[in-house]
Amino acid sequence: MVQVTEQVKKGYNVTEIDDVRIIRDRQTRASRGFGFLRFPSVDVSKGFLERNYPSIYLYGKESPDNDNQAAKVRVAFSREKVDVPRGDKEGEWICKICTFVNFPTRTRCFKCQTPQIDMSTFAGPPAARQQPLMNSGDSDASPDGSPSQFLLLRGLEPTVTEDLLAKGVSKLYKPSRQPSPPAATSNAKKNNAKVASTTGDANLGAKEGSLRRVLLVRDRRTTDSWRYGFAEFATVDDAQAAVTRFNSFDKFTISSKPVTVDYIHAGVFVPVFNSADDPDKFCFSPLGNAATKLAYWDKEAYASVLLVASGASQQATAATESITKSAADLAAAAAEGEGLLPPGKEAELKAKKRKAEAATAAAKPKKTAPAHLQFWSNRHAELHGIQPNSSKDHDSDGTRITKPSKGAAAPDKSTPTQTFANPAKKCCYLCSRQFKSEAEVNKHERLSQLHRDNLEKEELVSQAQAKMAKAGLSTSGREDTSEYRDRAKERRQAFGSSERISLPLKKQASQADASVQEEAEQQPVPSKGASLLGKMGWSAGEGLGAQGTGRTEAIATELYVQGVGLGAQGGKVGDAIDEADRNTKGGYSEFLERTRDKAKERFERLG
């Protein structure tokens, strides 16, 4: 390399060369026939190439032919090295022995001459390779068997569709008591024998029509069935009845394949907060809450929903109601035209019918979301601080009623003392609202935020006062009910007080303690029985009974020795009250007195 540097400097007028590199073989150390010159700058290398392009001549130490002729060397700019991972170019392969990168056309390694090895030949047949695990639905079953509105059905045939699944789940209904079908019907049932099962108990099963919808789990890419699905019932009780009927079967099959039925746990369906991640095709909503979106927990599958009873039943109910209304209206109009009903009676009948329908609608239970779906709705509400809306938060006229939340400070405004209600017309002149009852008018004035806001508007207040004056109503404020009202005193003044009970009265606190003790000794505290008799009109010294001819003395409470009969000698101990006082308040002196009495009794018996 020193010789090359000297020849280039002397023969081609180059003053500075930073580096000279000759490429050699790693094993034999022989030159590969090319090398590199590095100049201090690009301008110097550019000037050298312009003067000497396309080749220069160099002399070696010894020529193989001993003719001392110069070798012609081609010169050109070198390419910039790019940091590309080895083997990333298309078709190139890396030798497994020496890790040398070879061109695609080479069948042997350029460095170690090892033939190219195809590793795919060692992978084995395709059947032996590991297949990706597919969800079978076993993880969706409730581990503790807690009941839910959703039932999990596993072991379905791949050809089972949503319609066939709904038809199979309907066998869990309680059988209806109907006469035996004709021969044509029985033949039709034989044709559909794929969903038949061993007969269960006829007294068990869910209510007919309680199945709301079925959900079949399918693959998102291929839409193939994953061989399990879910059935949603109207209530948890219906789902429990369906499971009870399933347990009564010896073998429950759908499409001639045995199927297992279990409850699901709360994590099967999860809420969807970003609709971009899960399109509407892969989501569904609870029957009672259309704003919430749910999806199956496994991102590789989705639940294909088939509505079974909800939509059809609602349409049938609406059609029946419309037919009934129209028939009733026609009958009432015909009766009025024939003179059977007085004029205007039809309107009254319609009004009564509307009230009855409103009462029936109010009595109907509201739809509630299943517990497993409501669980995620509550979690979402807790995380985002959302308060669920309720029909109780709104007045009958649609005005929202403000309620203080827990832990929040009470509103500064107290209950309005000025009333603008007309009890006769059941309306509020300030808000121009009509109500059905006086109670709703009172509730509106106390709780409605609209009424509070209108009280601050002087124009509305003045208009309401004018309407009140025109109607002949007082515009004075409400009676202040915050002051306590002694209703018992009012009753005593109106009807008088009963003096038939003679009970000792409490002394005033100003009396001395000595007088209290003396009076307590003179007037013993009455017993519980005396208090009860006194409440019924009896006083001390009177006889018992309605005529007062009964006994006047109380029955003595005698104490006897335990285990001794009533007639036995020495069995009687004494008065029970006195003995109780001695046992609870006794001292040494009383002990001596009892000992003397016992000794005296024994002496008298000996004499």
Wavefront OBJ file of the C-alpha trace (Angstrom):
o trace
v 0.000 0.000 0.000
v 2.969 2.314 0.612
v 4.214 1.607 -2.905
v 0.835 2.473 -4.401
v 0.717 5.710 -2.423
v 4.173 6.789 -3.616
v 3.434 5.965 -7.262
v 0.169 7.942 -7.204
v 1.798 10.969 -5.546
v 4.811 11.063 -7.856
v 3.232 10.007 -11.126
v -0.037 11.964 -10.913
v 0.890 15.071 -8.910
v -1.194 14.239 -5.846
v -0.006 15.918 -2.676
v -2.294 14.326 -0.056
v -3.874 10.892 0.211
v -5.604 9.954 3.447
v -5.861 6.213 3.025
v -5.188 3.352 0.593
v -7.011 0.017 0.903
v -6.258 -3.153 -1.066
v -8.970 -5.836 -0.862
v -7.526 -9.323 -0.177
v -8.945 -12.826 0.397
v -9.377 -13.681 4.072
v -7.931 -17.173 3.757
v -5.179 -16.904 1.142
v -4.378 -13.219 1.722
v -4.125 -12.826 -2.070
v -5.243 -9.587 -3.675
v -8.773 -9.553 -5.088
v -7.629 -7.116 -7.841
v -9.258 -3.900 -6.611
v -8.824 -1.304 -3.906
v -9.811 2.181 -2.690
v -8.117 5.598 -2.472
v -9.510 8.115 0.011
v -8.717 11.804 -0.543
v -9.015 14.661 1.990
v -11.993 16.213 0.186
v -14.425 15.651 -2.647
v -12.861 18.435 -4.732
v -9.446 16.762 -4.654
v -10.857 13.380 -5.662
v -12.937 15.040 -8.411
v -9.878 16.805 -9.849
v -7.848 13.571 -9.768
v -10.589 11.690 -11.625
v -11.038 14.432 -14.263
v -7.331 14.409 -15.066
v -6.798 10.635 -15.191
v -10.167 9.120 -16.136
v -10.743 6.324 -17.148
v -7.499 4.572 -16.021
v -4.060 4.942 -14.501
v -0.903 2.802 -14.627
v 0.816 1.291 -11.605
v 4.018 -0.740 -11.290
v 4.219 -3.644 -8.879
v 7.218 -5.015 -7.055
v 7.666 -7.932 -9.390
v 5.934 -8.690 -12.616
v 5.063 -12.365 -13.196
v 6.584 -12.151 -16.714
v 9.628 -10.101 -15.589
v 8.905 -7.496 -18.267
v 8.531 -4.590 -15.795
v 5.467 -3.312 -17.613
v 2.883 -1.196 -15.823
v -0.582 -2.551 -15.041
v -3.585 -0.643 -16.338
v -6.010 0.101 -13.487
v -9.513 1.466 -14.106
v -10.563 4.318 -11.791
v -14.075 5.523 -10.863
v -15.999 6.994 -7.965
v -16.947 4.461 -5.281
v -20.543 4.073 -4.150
v -21.629 5.241 -0.698
v -22.186 2.368 1.712
v -25.825 2.058 2.811
v -26.680 0.403 6.142
v -29.124 -2.204 4.846
v -29.674 -5.387 6.887
v -27.992 -8.331 5.326
v -30.299 -10.590 3.403
v -33.103 -8.005 3.118
v -32.844 -7.677 -0.673
v -35.352 -9.668 -2.648
v -34.130 -13.157 -3.425
v -30.826 -12.991 -1.492
v -30.105 -15.798 0.958
v -27.786 -16.170 3.930
v -25.562 -19.174 4.350
v -26.385 -21.127 7.503
v -22.685 -22.055 7.972
v -20.734 -18.816 7.502
v -23.625 -16.267 7.424
v -22.426 -14.885 4.077
v -25.014 -13.063 1.951
v -25.331 -14.635 -1.510
v -27.047 -13.526 -4.698
v -30.331 -15.173 -5.637
v -28.800 -17.019 -8.619
v -26.182 -18.817 -6.510
v -26.917 -22.395 -5.461
v -23.732 -22.607 -3.351
v -22.253 -20.188 -0.874
v -19.643 -17.961 -2.491
v -17.475 -18.085 0.645
v -17.658 -21.652 1.997
v -19.159 -23.438 -1.053
v -21.940 -24.946 1.073
v -25.097 -25.796 -0.922
v -28.173 -23.674 -0.202
v -30.367 -25.320 2.452
v -34.163 -25.023 2.188
v -35.438 -24.971 5.800
v -39.042 -25.499 4.692
v -38.220 -29.158 4.033
v -37.662 -29.669 7.780
v -41.055 -28.156 8.826
v -42.935 -31.428 8.289
v -46.282 -31.949 6.553
v -48.895 -29.161 6.824
v -51.150 -31.341 8.953
v -48.422 -31.679 11.585
v -47.953 -27.939 11.953
v -49.586 -26.183 14.909
v -53.015 -24.827 14.098
v -54.216 -21.567 15.669
v -56.412 -22.077 18.717
v -60.105 -21.296 18.158
v -62.426 -20.226 20.934
v -64.935 -22.983 21.754
v -67.036 -20.931 24.195
v -65.928 -22.877 27.293
v -64.523 -19.714 28.877
v -67.892 -17.932 28.541
v -69.717 -20.232 30.979
v -70.319 -18.895 34.487
v -67.795 -20.565 36.839
v -70.105 -20.417 39.881
v -73.358 -21.055 38.006
v -74.912 -17.692 38.909
v -78.166 -17.167 36.925
v -78.364 -14.639 34.082
v -80.756 -13.683 31.292
v -78.325 -15.064 28.687
v -77.814 -18.796 28.147
v -74.749 -20.291 26.457
v -75.357 -23.126 23.968
v -72.243 -25.107 22.981
v -71.641 -27.994 20.608
v -73.678 -26.747 17.629
v -73.273 -28.060 14.123
v -71.371 -25.726 11.742
v -74.450 -25.579 9.521
v -76.739 -24.258 12.282
v -78.064 -20.787 11.448
v -79.696 -18.158 13.652
v -83.212 -19.312 12.658
v -82.465 -22.939 13.442
v -80.867 -21.948 16.755
v -83.983 -19.968 17.741
v -86.170 -22.916 16.775
v -84.079 -25.254 18.918
v -84.094 -22.925 21.951
v -87.893 -22.651 21.725
v -88.060 -26.287 22.875
v -87.147 -25.000 26.330
v -90.614 -23.373 26.549
v -93.181 -24.908 28.850
v -95.344 -27.138 26.597
v -98.827 -25.757 25.965
v -101.749 -28.068 26.728
v -103.334 -28.488 23.298
v -105.179 -31.395 21.642
v -103.171 -33.807 19.569
v -102.427 -32.456 16.062
v -103.846 -34.060 12.905
v -101.906 -36.475 10.759
v -100.634 -33.751 8.417
v -99.116 -31.872 11.330
v -97.470 -34.980 12.712
v -95.964 -35.710 9.289
v -94.605 -32.171 9.141
v -93.012 -32.671 12.534
v -91.327 -35.822 11.298
v -89.762 -33.811 8.479
v -88.341 -31.330 11.006
v -87.031 -34.026 13.333
v -83.573 -32.472 13.369
v -84.415 -30.241 16.315
v -86.351 -32.880 18.301
v -85.099 -34.061 21.689
v -85.983 -36.654 24.275
v -89.207 -35.585 25.985
v -88.759 -33.661 29.248
v -91.111 -32.801 32.083
v -94.250 -31.086 30.725
v -94.581 -28.965 33.902
v -91.186 -27.276 33.466
v -89.925 -24.642 31.074
v -89.891 -20.924 30.315
v -92.996 -18.969 29.408
v -93.906 -19.136 25.754
v -92.638 -16.057 23.916
v -90.104 -15.153 26.623
v -87.168 -15.704 24.223
v -86.159 -12.249 23.014
v -83.270 -12.945 20.619
v -80.482 -15.394 19.783
v -76.845 -14.540 19.089
v -74.690 -16.883 16.995
v -70.917 -16.379 17.249
v -69.284 -16.065 13.809
v -65.771 -15.360 12.518
v -65.206 -11.746 11.483
v -63.184 -12.578 8.370
v -64.982 -15.646 7.019
v -68.406 -15.299 8.803
v -68.198 -19.025 9.600
v -69.949 -20.256 12.722
v -67.804 -20.981 15.767
v -70.329 -23.653 16.800
v -71.773 -21.925 19.854
v -74.171 -19.094 20.567
v -76.335 -17.329 23.151
v -80.061 -17.022 23.899
v -81.484 -13.959 25.698
v -84.708 -14.341 27.693
v -87.041 -11.654 29.033
v -86.184 -12.215 32.719
v -83.775 -14.211 34.826
v -86.685 -16.360 36.030
v -87.450 -17.390 32.442
v -83.805 -18.308 31.888
v -83.785 -20.387 35.087
v -86.973 -22.153 34.012
v -85.370 -22.909 30.632
v -82.296 -24.406 32.322
v -84.550 -26.476 34.589
v -86.331 -27.884 31.544
v -82.985 -28.570 29.851
v -81.907 -30.619 32.888
v -85.106 -32.655 32.638
v -84.158 -33.876 29.141
v -82.236 -37.093 28.774
v -80.610 -35.641 25.645
v -81.156 -32.148 24.253
v -80.207 -31.863 20.572
v -80.243 -29.267 17.812
v -79.749 -30.599 14.266
v -79.267 -34.106 15.703
v -76.257 -32.936 17.714
v -76.232 -32.935 21.559
v -76.005 -29.384 22.928
v -75.086 -28.148 26.418
v -76.766 -25.156 28.079
v -75.138 -22.970 30.771
v -75.334 -19.471 32.198
v -72.776 -16.842 31.116
v -70.565 -14.612 33.249
v -70.502 -10.800 33.259
v -67.461 -10.393 30.975
v -68.845 -12.033 27.827
v -70.221 -8.814 26.305
v -68.155 -5.644 26.767
v -69.129 -2.025 26.006
v -67.869 -0.339 22.826
v -66.729 3.261 23.361
v -65.080 3.825 19.959
v -67.332 2.852 17.060
v -64.420 3.129 14.602
v -62.770 0.034 16.107
v -65.941 -2.075 15.933
v -68.386 -1.355 13.071
v -72.124 -1.607 13.642
v -72.115 -5.065 12.080
v -70.114 -6.412 15.007
v -72.082 -4.570 17.740
v -75.570 -4.729 19.216
v -77.579 -2.816 21.803
v -79.506 -4.009 24.876
v -83.247 -4.183 24.355
v -83.908 -1.553 27.013
v -81.036 0.831 26.194
v -80.428 1.664 22.532
v -77.679 4.202 23.351
v -75.275 1.559 24.693
v -73.237 -0.527 22.238
v -71.944 -3.973 23.178
v -69.661 -6.439 21.413
v -68.360 -9.953 21.973
v -65.116 -9.962 23.966
v -63.102 -11.927 21.359
v -61.917 -9.518 18.623
v -61.686 -12.360 16.079
v -65.441 -13.059 16.238
v -68.766 -11.234 16.520
v -72.282 -12.061 17.706
v -74.811 -12.297 14.868
v -78.148 -11.179 16.361
v -81.599 -12.457 15.402
v -84.586 -10.741 17.069
v -87.177 -13.377 17.949
v -90.114 -11.951 19.954
v -89.727 -8.234 20.674
v -90.484 -6.628 17.315
v -93.221 -9.043 16.278
v -95.038 -8.809 19.586
v -94.970 -5.007 19.560
v -96.336 -4.839 16.019
v -99.085 -7.337 16.835
v -100.022 -5.417 19.990
v -100.167 -2.119 18.100
v -102.297 -3.629 15.351
v -104.680 -5.165 17.891
v -105.005 -1.867 19.774
v -105.724 0.070 16.575
v -108.382 -2.441 15.513
v -109.978 -2.348 18.978
v -110.011 1.464 19.059
v -111.518 1.778 15.621
v -114.225 -0.801 16.394
v -115.097 0.927 19.689
v -115.299 4.325 17.998
v -117.577 3.002 15.266
v -119.873 1.315 17.809
v -120.120 4.481 19.913
v -120.872 6.638 16.854
v -123.567 4.215 15.682
v -125.191 4.143 19.143
v -125.237 7.933 19.308
v -126.731 8.161 15.816
v -129.565 5.809 16.742
v -130.369 7.800 19.869
v -129.132 5.168 22.311
v -126.544 7.581 23.688
v -127.118 11.273 24.372
v -125.073 13.765 22.301
v -121.567 14.275 23.625
v -121.487 10.916 25.393
v -119.030 9.572 22.869
v -116.426 12.147 23.942
v -116.885 11.188 27.595
v -116.425 7.506 26.759
v -113.265 8.304 24.837
v -111.934 10.353 27.754
v -112.641 7.512 30.198
v -110.980 5.064 27.851
v -107.896 7.258 27.578
v -107.645 7.447 31.372
v -107.943 3.667 31.646
v -105.245 3.180 28.989
v -102.978 5.678 30.749
v -103.446 3.859 34.064
v -102.696 0.529 32.378
v -99.556 1.937 30.746
v -98.408 3.362 34.082
v -99.001 0.013 35.789
v -96.877 -1.860 33.248
v -93.375 -2.595 34.573
v -90.606 -0.693 32.907
v -88.063 -2.518 30.820
v -84.826 -3.027 32.655
v -81.527 -3.994 31.128
v -80.190 -7.464 32.011
v -77.910 -7.587 35.000
v -74.879 -8.534 32.884
v -75.458 -5.610 30.503
v -76.370 -3.143 33.254
v -73.079 -4.039 34.965
v -71.033 -2.444 32.157
v -73.399 0.523 31.893
v -72.888 1.233 35.594
v -69.104 0.904 35.252
v -69.140 3.329 32.310
v -71.281 5.784 34.266
v -68.937 5.605 37.265
v -65.823 6.209 35.126
v -67.313 9.197 33.282
v -69.349 10.657 36.145
v -72.695 10.203 34.354
v -75.926 10.116 36.356
v -78.523 7.762 34.788
v -81.709 9.544 33.667
v -84.942 8.500 35.294
v -88.558 9.275 34.613
v -88.871 10.416 38.213
v -86.567 13.336 37.481
v -89.155 14.981 35.238
v -92.470 16.592 36.029
v -95.701 15.558 34.275
v -95.319 18.525 31.920
v -91.808 17.482 30.901
v -90.069 20.009 33.197
v -86.945 18.613 34.792
v -86.982 18.470 38.595
v -83.672 19.322 40.227
v -82.488 17.015 42.988
v -79.328 17.596 45.019
v -76.759 14.873 44.554
v -75.217 12.999 47.444
v -72.479 14.895 49.144
v -73.391 18.129 47.353
v -74.454 21.251 49.169
v -78.146 22.006 49.364
v -79.434 24.736 47.030
v -79.433 28.231 48.385
v -83.035 28.856 47.358
v -85.639 27.636 49.808
v -89.147 26.519 48.961
v -91.088 29.406 47.325
v -93.494 31.087 49.756
v -95.534 32.802 47.021
v -98.129 30.615 45.303
v -99.470 31.170 41.788
v -101.598 28.008 41.629
v -105.311 27.784 40.993
v -106.568 24.660 42.821
v -109.887 24.721 40.997
v -108.342 24.741 37.504
v -105.238 22.745 38.608
v -102.848 25.064 36.833
v -99.868 27.347 37.530
v -100.368 30.926 36.290
v -96.648 31.717 36.548
v -95.472 28.882 34.275
v -98.703 28.535 32.230
v -98.861 24.801 32.908
v -101.929 22.582 33.321
v -101.836 19.525 35.630
v -104.040 16.535 36.373
v -104.317 16.935 40.149
v -103.650 19.417 42.940
v -100.826 17.233 44.225
v -98.954 17.652 40.933
v -99.462 21.437 41.105
v -97.988 21.501 44.602
v -95.098 19.274 43.518
v -94.441 21.560 40.553
v -94.228 24.677 42.769
v -91.917 22.985 45.260
v -89.495 21.112 42.984
v -89.668 22.411 39.417
v -86.591 24.336 38.279
v -88.703 26.116 35.649
v -90.930 27.555 38.399
v -87.869 28.779 40.344
v -86.425 30.443 37.260
v -89.725 32.176 36.469
v -89.935 33.560 40.021
v -86.841 35.652 39.244
v -88.503 37.240 36.200
v -90.475 40.287 37.322
v -92.547 40.474 34.135
v -93.873 36.919 34.523
v -94.524 37.480 38.227
v -96.573 40.617 37.547
v -98.590 38.842 34.847
v -99.254 35.911 37.172
v -100.403 38.243 39.963
v -102.823 39.927 37.578
v -104.240 36.537 36.585
v -104.604 35.586 40.256
v -106.463 38.823 41.020
v -108.736 38.334 38.026
v -109.564 34.804 39.191
v -110.396 36.166 42.661
v -107.547 34.336 44.384
v -105.366 35.722 47.118
v -101.835 36.717 46.131
v -100.526 36.480 49.689
v -97.696 34.148 50.432
v -97.882 30.591 51.608
v -98.456 29.807 55.249
v -95.146 29.287 56.939
v -95.181 25.675 58.012
v -91.705 25.736 59.497
v -93.087 26.656 62.966
v -94.087 23.709 65.158
v -97.820 23.110 65.578
v -98.995 21.335 68.745
v -101.833 19.251 67.380
v -102.222 17.262 70.616
v -102.947 20.478 72.510
v -105.562 21.429 69.927
v -107.288 18.045 70.343
v -107.342 18.406 74.141
v -108.904 21.859 73.826
v -111.534 20.561 71.395
v -112.457 17.231 73.033
v -111.114 17.551 76.579
v -108.593 15.408 78.397
v -109.278 12.102 80.113
v -108.813 12.116 83.929
v -109.671 8.472 84.519
v -106.028 7.400 84.853
v -104.622 8.079 88.314
v -100.860 7.924 87.997
v -98.299 9.716 90.137
v -97.189 12.951 88.506
v -93.607 14.101 88.210
v -92.519 16.767 90.648
v -91.014 20.009 89.562
v -87.264 20.247 89.508
v -87.356 23.236 91.905
v -88.476 21.114 94.895
v -85.941 19.927 97.394
v -84.485 16.409 97.258
v -85.701 15.610 100.784
v -89.337 16.191 99.894
v -88.967 14.035 96.816
v -87.582 11.149 98.878
v -90.357 11.431 101.469
v -93.068 11.461 98.834
v -91.458 8.488 97.126
v -91.579 6.563 100.412
v -95.217 7.503 100.945
v -96.324 6.735 97.373
v -94.708 3.527 96.163
v -94.133 3.166 92.423
v -97.064 1.218 90.876
v -96.382 -2.110 89.232
v -96.763 -2.821 85.507
v -100.139 -4.451 86.060
v -101.425 -1.481 88.063
v -100.343 0.843 85.234
v -102.229 -1.224 82.661
v -105.329 -1.329 84.857
v -105.095 2.400 85.428
v -105.122 3.026 81.684
v -108.348 1.029 81.492
v -110.038 3.165 84.206
v -109.197 1.289 87.421
v -107.973 3.158 90.505
v -106.390 1.912 93.741
v -108.878 0.499 96.249
v -111.588 -0.369 93.729
v -112.681 -3.892 92.944
v -112.027 -5.598 89.666
v -114.661 -6.157 86.994
v -117.123 -3.979 85.150
v -119.235 -3.450 88.304
v -116.249 -3.163 90.651
v -117.364 -6.245 92.701
v -114.143 -8.225 92.261
v -111.261 -8.623 94.661
v -109.509 -5.512 95.901
v -106.262 -7.033 97.173
v -103.494 -8.040 94.842
v -102.479 -11.702 94.645
v -99.537 -12.344 96.941
v -96.372 -13.552 95.292
v -94.960 -16.266 97.547
v -91.563 -17.878 97.073
v -91.122 -21.630 97.649
v -88.090 -23.862 97.928
v -87.078 -25.249 94.558
v -88.256 -28.818 93.980
v -90.713 -28.874 96.897
v -94.496 -29.162 96.491
v -96.913 -26.439 97.532
v -98.255 -28.377 100.539
v -94.904 -29.544 101.891
v -93.895 -28.396 105.373
v -91.181 -25.746 105.283
v -91.486 -25.278 101.547
v -92.662 -21.701 101.766
v -89.783 -19.201 101.897
v -91.689 -15.914 102.019
v -92.768 -13.025 99.877
v -91.008 -13.046 96.535
v -90.411 -9.288 96.509
v -88.878 -9.279 99.976
v -86.652 -12.225 99.150
v -85.543 -10.539 95.947
v -84.679 -7.393 97.892
v -82.691 -9.416 100.400
v -80.795 -11.270 97.691
v -79.923 -8.121 95.764
v -79.447 -5.611 98.596
v -78.523 -7.895 101.505
v -75.708 -7.268 103.971
v -74.183 -8.960 107.027
v -76.933 -7.779 109.375
v -79.649 -9.210 107.157
v -77.706 -12.478 106.971
v -77.703 -12.684 110.762
v -81.441 -11.947 110.854
v -82.236 -14.728 108.368
v -80.033 -17.122 110.319
v -81.902 -16.368 113.548
v -85.254 -16.857 111.826
v -84.212 -20.227 110.443
v -82.942 -21.338 113.844
v -86.204 -20.213 115.497
v -88.274 -22.191 112.989
v -86.252 -25.354 113.613
v -86.638 -24.885 117.432
v -90.408 -24.496 117.111
v -90.679 -27.654 115.013
v -88.759 -29.606 117.662
v -91.087 -28.414 120.448
l 1 2 3 4 5 6 7 8 9 10 11 12 13 14 15 16 17 18 19 20 21 22 23 24 25 26 27 28 29 30 31 32 33 34 35 36 37 38 39 40 41 42 43 44 45 46 47 48 49 50 51 52 53 54 55 56 57 58 59 60 61 62 63 64 65 66 67 68 69 70 71 72 73 74 75 76 77 78 79 80 81 82 83 84 85 86 87 88 89 90 91 92 93 94 95 96 97 98 99 100 101 102 103 104 105 106 107 108 109 110 111 112 113 114 115 116 117 118 119 120 121 122 123 124 125 126 127 128 129 130 131 132 133 134 135 136 137 138 139 140 141 142 143 144 145 146 147 148 149 150 151 152 153 154 155 156 157 158 159 160 161 162 163 164 165 166 167 168 169 170 171 172 173 174 175 176 177 178 179 180 181 182 183 184 185 186 187 188 189 190 191 192 193 194 195 196 197 198 199 200 201 202 203 204 205 206 207 208 209 210 211 212 213 214 215 216 217 218 219 220 221 222 223 224 225 226 227 228 229 230 231 232 233 234 235 236 237 238 239 240 241 242 243 244 245 246 247 248 249 250 251 252 253 254 255 256 257 258 259 260 261 262 263 264 265 266 267 268 269 270 271 272 273 274 275 276 277 278 279 280 281 282 283 284 285 286 287 288 289 290 291 292 293 294 295 296 297 298 299 300 301 302 303 304 305 306 307 308 309 310 311 312 313 314 315 316 317 318 319 320 321 322 323 324 325 326 327 328 329 330 331 332 333 334 335 336 337 338 339 340 341 342 343 344 345 346 347 348 349 350 351 352 353 354 355 356 357 358 359 360 361 362 363 364 365 366 367 368 369 370 371 372 373 374 375 376 377 378 379 380 381 382 383 384 385 386 387 388 389 390 391 392 393 394 395 396 397 398 399 400 401 402 403 404 405 406 407 408 409 410 411 412 413 414 415 416 417 418 419 420 421 422 423 424 425 426 427 428 429 430 431 432 433 434 435 436 437 438 439 440 441 442 443 444 445 446 447 448 449 450 451 452 453 454 455 456 457 458 459 460 461 462 463 464 465 466 467 468 469 470 471 472 473 474 475 476 477 478 479 480 481 482 483 484 485 486 487 488 489 490 491 492 493 494 495 496 497 498 499 500 501 502 503 504 505 506 507 508 509 510 511 512 513 514 515 516 517 518 519 520 521 522 523 524 525 526 527 528 529 530 531 532 533 534 535 536 537 538 539 540 541 542 543 544 545 546 547 548 549 550 551 552 553 554 555 556 557 558 559 560 561 562 563 564 565 566 567 568 569 570 571 572 573 574 575 576 577 578 579 580 581 582 583 584 585 586 587 588 589 590 591 592 593 594 595 596 597 598 599 600 601 602 603 604 605 606 607
